[in-house]
Structures are given as C-alpha cells and as structure tokens.
Amino acid sequence: MIYFTSDHHFFHKNIIEFCNRPFKDVEEMNEVMINNWNSVVGDKDDVYNLGDIFFTSDMTKQTEVLNRLNGKHHFIIGNHDKRNRIERIFNKFASVNHELCVQHGYSWFLLSHCPYLEWAGMEAGHINVYGHTHENMEKQIEPSLSIRQINVGVDAWDFTPVSADTILHTLSKRRAHLKRMTPEMQRQEYYER
C-alpha cells in the first residue's frame, strides 16, 4: 500500500496553538501522531511524507521518532525543512526529493510540499498531492482543481496518513458531485465558501 502525509511538525510546541490542534502538549501530540501512523501503515508499506516533519534540529529525537514509524519512508522537502534541521537524517529515508511523481495502479500522483495551480500532466489526469496549508485547502480552490489535487496534511486527515486508494475514492466523489452541478451552481458554491 502507498500512503501520503505531511506537516507533522513533531516537537513544535507553537503549532498546537497556531493550528488549533487538540493536544495539551508536544508529548501528547507526538504520541497521537505516531500511534495514528502505525494504526494504518504496515512495515512493508511506502509512506511519502510531503515535508515539515520535524521542528527540531536534535538528530537523536528525529531518529527516535522515525524508528517508531512503520513503513518505508520517502521524503519531499518542505519549507520548514532547513538544512541544519533535517539534512543529517536524509540517509534514514528511501528517497529525498523536492517533488516526485509516483504511480498507483493507473493513476499518477505529483507529490509536492505546496499546492500547484498548474502542473505537468494536469490535463492527463495526474493528481497533485500536497501539504503545507495546515487546513483543508479544497474549500478555497476553484472547483475544477478540487478534483485534481488534494491536501494530505495531518491537520486535514485527523493526524493520520491517507492511502492512495482513499485519495482516489475522495476525488471520485468530488467529481460525481461536480458533475451534478451546473457551472452557475459551481461558481455559487465556490464563492459561498
């Protein structure tokens, strides 16, 4: 199985307040995210983390968390992944990229930390999977893009990685919803958000 996730900000105390996360402290937040991860990801699964995984430069703490997380880890560099903060543990990941295209069945996923307005393969149906926004960005994007991209940040998915199959199902439901709407209804729904 393939899973996607982003923006854990392990060890980031202020993210709790900034993003209104339901945790009393960093320790609780870290433990919930580790347990949620391991409740869905198996040891043989591939997990693509789309950036901003740690908010500490302590390599020992970073390694301890990574060692507790199931799966084969791939990493897309995020805006908070400063060289002095994360570069020393790049060898812990199966791959490290700024963006990456992966296939699941007949579907292609373009993985990036930030959402794109346009991307190579967009018209061919390639799906932009991103993080960064710390919210469900789909509420803010134009309807035709909402069926082609999806936020996999932990704040949008109950602090749990999301499977490729779940993404495809979610986008399929969005497409069906959009097909039932006239262009005027689409515009109205977009502007009422």
TORKOL-4160 file (C-alpha; in steps of 0.2 Angstrom, whole numbers, padded with zeros to 4 digits, m for minus):
193
<pt num="1" X="0000" Y="0000" Z="0000"/>
<pt num="2" X="0005" Y="0018" Z="m0003"/>
<pt num="3" X="0002" Y="0032" Z="0010"/>
<pt num="4" X="0004" Y="0050" Z="0010"/>
<pt num="5" X="0005" Y="0063" Z="0024"/>
<pt num="6" X="0013" Y="0080" Z="0028"/>
<pt num="7" X="0016" Y="0093" Z="0041"/>
<pt num="8" X="0018" Y="0084" Z="0057"/>
<pt num="9" X="0029" Y="0097" Z="0065"/>
<pt num="10" X="0035" Y="0084" Z="0078"/>
<pt num="11" X="0042" Y="0093" Z="0093"/>
<pt num="12" X="0034" Y="0110" Z="0088"/>
<pt num="13" X="0025" Y="0117" Z="0103"/>
<pt num="14" X="0018" Y="0133" Z="0095"/>
<pt num="15" X="0010" Y="0123" Z="0081"/>
<pt num="16" X="m0003" Y="0117" Z="0094"/>
<pt num="17" X="m0010" Y="0135" Z="0096"/>
<pt num="18" X="m0006" Y="0140" Z="0078"/>
<pt num="19" X="m0017" Y="0127" Z="0070"/>
<pt num="20" X="m0029" Y="0124" Z="0085"/>
<pt num="21" X="m0023" Y="0106" Z="0087"/>
<pt num="22" X="m0032" Y="0096" Z="0100"/>
<pt num="23" X="m0017" Y="0092" Z="0111"/>
<pt num="24" X="m0012" Y="0098" Z="0128"/>
<pt num="25" X="0007" Y="0097" Z="0124"/>
<pt num="26" X="0020" Y="0092" Z="0112"/>
<pt num="27" X="0022" Y="0075" Z="0120"/>
<pt num="28" X="0004" Y="0071" Z="0118"/>
<pt num="29" X="0004" Y="0077" Z="0100"/>
<pt num="30" X="0019" Y="0067" Z="0095"/>
<pt num="31" X="0012" Y="0051" Z="0103"/>
<pt num="32" X="m0005" Y="0053" Z="0095"/>
<pt num="33" X="0003" Y="0056" Z="0078"/>
<pt num="34" X="0015" Y="0041" Z="0080"/>
<pt num="35" X="0000" Y="0029" Z="0086"/>
<pt num="36" X="m0011" Y="0035" Z="0072"/>
<pt num="37" X="0003" Y="0032" Z="0059"/>
<pt num="38" X="0006" Y="0015" Z="0065"/>
<pt num="39" X="m0013" Y="0011" Z="0066"/>
<pt num="40" X="m0014" Y="0012" Z="0047"/>
<pt num="41" X="0004" Y="0009" Z="0040"/>
<pt num="42" X="0012" Y="m0008" Z="0040"/>
<pt num="43" X="0031" Y="m0012" Z="0039"/>
<pt num="44" X="0030" Y="m0015" Z="0020"/>
<pt num="45" X="0020" Y="0000" Z="0015"/>
<pt num="46" X="0028" Y="0015" Z="0007"/>
<pt num="47" X="0024" Y="0032" Z="0015"/>
<pt num="48" X="0028" Y="0048" Z="0006"/>
<pt num="49" X="0030" Y="0062" Z="0018"/>
<pt num="50" X="0027" Y="0079" Z="0010"/>
<pt num="51" X="0038" Y="0089" Z="0021"/>
<pt num="52" X="0039" Y="0099" Z="0038"/>
<pt num="53" X="0040" Y="0083" Z="0048"/>
<pt num="54" X="0051" Y="0089" Z="0062"/>
<pt num="55" X="0053" Y="0106" Z="0071"/>
<pt num="56" X="0069" Y="0102" Z="0080"/>
<pt num="57" X="0087" Y="0100" Z="0075"/>
<pt num="58" X="0090" Y="0086" Z="0088"/>
<pt num="59" X="0095" Y="0072" Z="0077"/>
<pt num="60" X="0093" Y="0059" Z="0091"/>
<pt num="61" X="0075" Y="0065" Z="0093"/>
<pt num="62" X="0072" Y="0064" Z="0075"/>
<pt num="63" X="0079" Y="0047" Z="0073"/>
<pt num="64" X="0069" Y="0040" Z="0088"/>
<pt num="65" X="0053" Y="0046" Z="0080"/>
<pt num="66" X="0057" Y="0039" Z="0063"/>
<pt num="67" X="0062" Y="0022" Z="0071"/>
<pt num="68" X="0045" Y="0021" Z="0079"/>
<pt num="69" X="0035" Y="0024" Z="0062"/>
<pt num="70" X="0031" Y="0009" Z="0052"/>
<pt num="71" X="0034" Y="0008" Z="0033"/>
<pt num="72" X="0047" Y="0013" Z="0020"/>
<pt num="73" X="0050" Y="0032" Z="0021"/>
<pt num="74" X="0051" Y="0044" Z="0007"/>
<pt num="75" X="0053" Y="0062" Z="0010"/>
<pt num="76" X="0048" Y="0078" Z="0000"/>
<pt num="77" X="0057" Y="0093" Z="0007"/>
<pt num="78" X="0046" Y="0106" Z="0015"/>
<pt num="79" X="0048" Y="0125" Z="0018"/>
<pt num="80" X="0052" Y="0121" Z="0037"/>
<pt num="81" X="0065" Y="0108" Z="0032"/>
<pt num="82" X="0080" Y="0118" Z="0034"/>
<pt num="83" X="0097" Y="0110" Z="0030"/>
<pt num="84" X="0103" Y="0111" Z="0048"/>
<pt num="85" X="0087" Y="0104" Z="0054"/>
<pt num="86" X="0085" Y="0089" Z="0043"/>
<pt num="87" X="0099" Y="0086" Z="0031"/>
<pt num="88" X="0109" Y="0075" Z="0043"/>
<pt num="89" X="0095" Y="0062" Z="0043"/>
<pt num="90" X="0092" Y="0061" Z="0024"/>
<pt num="91" X="0100" Y="0044" Z="0025"/>
<pt num="92" X="0086" Y="0037" Z="0035"/>
<pt num="93" X="0074" Y="0039" Z="0020"/>
<pt num="94" X="0072" Y="0028" Z="0005"/>
<pt num="95" X="0072" Y="0044" Z="m0006"/>
<pt num="96" X="0073" Y="0063" Z="m0003"/>
<pt num="97" X="0066" Y="0075" Z="m0017"/>
<pt num="98" X="0059" Y="0092" Z="m0019"/>
<pt num="99" X="0045" Y="0084" Z="m0029"/>
<pt num="100" X="0041" Y="0067" Z="m0036"/>
<pt num="101" X="0029" Y="0058" Z="m0047"/>
<pt num="102" X="0023" Y="0041" Z="m0042"/>
<pt num="103" X="0011" Y="0028" Z="m0049"/>
<pt num="104" X="m0003" Y="0018" Z="m0041"/>
<pt num="105" X="m0012" Y="0007" Z="m0052"/>
<pt num="106" X="m0017" Y="0018" Z="m0067"/>
<pt num="107" X="m0016" Y="0034" Z="m0058"/>
<pt num="108" X="m0001" Y="0046" Z="m0056"/>
<pt num="109" X="0002" Y="0057" Z="m0041"/>
<pt num="110" X="0013" Y="0073" Z="m0042"/>
<pt num="111" X="0019" Y="0075" Z="m0024"/>
<pt num="112" X="0024" Y="0092" Z="m0019"/>
<pt num="113" X="0025" Y="0101" Z="m0002"/>
<pt num="114" X="0015" Y="0116" Z="m0008"/>
<pt num="115" X="m0001" Y="0116" Z="m0019"/>
<pt num="116" X="0001" Y="0120" Z="m0038"/>
<pt num="117" X="m0011" Y="0130" Z="m0049"/>
<pt num="118" X="m0004" Y="0120" Z="m0064"/>
<pt num="119" X="0007" Y="0106" Z="m0066"/>
<pt num="120" X="0014" Y="0094" Z="m0080"/>
<pt num="121" X="0002" Y="0080" Z="m0083"/>
<pt num="122" X="m0013" Y="0090" Z="m0076"/>
<pt num="123" X="m0023" Y="0088" Z="m0091"/>
<pt num="124" X="m0019" Y="0070" Z="m0092"/>
<pt num="125" X="m0026" Y="0067" Z="m0075"/>
<pt num="126" X="m0011" Y="0067" Z="m0064"/>
<pt num="127" X="m0016" Y="0072" Z="m0046"/>
<pt num="128" X="m0006" Y="0085" Z="m0036"/>
<pt num="129" X="m0004" Y="0078" Z="m0019"/>
<pt num="130" X="0002" Y="0092" Z="m0007"/>
<pt num="131" X="0003" Y="0098" Z="0011"/>
<pt num="132" X="0009" Y="0115" Z="0018"/>
<pt num="133" X="m0008" Y="0123" Z="0021"/>
<pt num="134" X="m0012" Y="0116" Z="0038"/>
<pt num="135" X="m0031" Y="0116" Z="0033"/>
<pt num="136" X="m0042" Y="0108" Z="0020"/>
<pt num="137" X="m0037" Y="0119" Z="0006"/>
<pt num="138" X="m0050" Y="0112" Z="m0006"/>
<pt num="139" X="m0063" Y="0123" Z="0002"/>
<pt num="140" X="m0053" Y="0138" Z="m0006"/>
<pt num="141" X="m0049" Y="0131" Z="m0023"/>
<pt num="142" X="m0058" Y="0133" Z="m0039"/>
<pt num="143" X="m0070" Y="0118" Z="m0042"/>
<pt num="144" X="m0061" Y="0111" Z="m0057"/>
<pt num="145" X="m0045" Y="0110" Z="m0047"/>
<pt num="146" X="m0053" Y="0101" Z="m0032"/>
<pt num="147" X="m0055" Y="0085" Z="m0042"/>
<pt num="148" X="m0036" Y="0086" Z="m0047"/>
<pt num="149" X="m0027" Y="0089" Z="m0031"/>
<pt num="150" X="m0029" Y="0085" Z="m0013"/>
<pt num="151" X="m0021" Y="0091" Z="0004"/>
<pt num="152" X="m0013" Y="0076" Z="0014"/>
<pt num="153" X="m0008" Y="0087" Z="0029"/>
<pt num="154" X="m0011" Y="0079" Z="0046"/>
<pt num="155" X="m0022" Y="0094" Z="0050"/>
<pt num="156" X="m0034" Y="0089" Z="0036"/>
<pt num="157" X="m0034" Y="0070" Z="0040"/>
<pt num="158" X="m0036" Y="0068" Z="0058"/>
<pt num="159" X="m0017" Y="0067" Z="0061"/>
<pt num="160" X="m0016" Y="0051" Z="0051"/>
<pt num="161" X="m0008" Y="0046" Z="0034"/>
<pt num="162" X="m0020" Y="0044" Z="0020"/>
<pt num="163" X="m0019" Y="0029" Z="0007"/>
<pt num="164" X="m0018" Y="0032" Z="m0012"/>
<pt num="165" X="m0035" Y="0022" Z="m0013"/>
<pt num="166" X="m0043" Y="0034" Z="m0001"/>
<pt num="167" X="m0037" Y="0049" Z="m0011"/>
<pt num="168" X="m0044" Y="0041" Z="m0027"/>
<pt num="169" X="m0061" Y="0037" Z="m0019"/>
<pt num="170" X="m0062" Y="0055" Z="m0012"/>
<pt num="171" X="m0058" Y="0063" Z="m0029"/>
<pt num="172" X="m0071" Y="0052" Z="m0037"/>
<pt num="173" X="m0084" Y="0058" Z="m0025"/>
<pt num="174" X="m0079" Y="0076" Z="m0029"/>
<pt num="175" X="m0080" Y="0073" Z="m0047"/>
<pt num="176" X="m0098" Y="0065" Z="m0046"/>
<pt num="177" X="m0103" Y="0080" Z="m0035"/>
<pt num="178" X="m0097" Y="0092" Z="m0048"/>
<pt num="179" X="m0105" Y="0083" Z="m0062"/>
<pt num="180" X="m0122" Y="0086" Z="m0054"/>
<pt num="181" X="m0119" Y="0104" Z="m0054"/>
<pt num="182" X="m0122" Y="0117" Z="m0067"/>
<pt num="183" X="m0107" Y="0130" Z="m0070"/>
<pt num="184" X="m0118" Y="0143" Z="m0061"/>
<pt num="185" X="m0120" Y="0131" Z="m0046"/>
<pt num="186" X="m0102" Y="0128" Z="m0046"/>
<pt num="187" X="m0097" Y="0146" Z="m0045"/>
<pt num="188" X="m0110" Y="0150" Z="m0032"/>
<pt num="189" X="m0104" Y="0136" Z="m0021"/>
<pt num="190" X="m0086" Y="0142" Z="m0023"/>
<pt num="191" X="m0090" Y="0160" Z="m0019"/>
<pt num="192" X="m0100" Y="0155" Z="m0003"/>
<pt num="193" X="m0086" Y="0145" Z="0005"/>
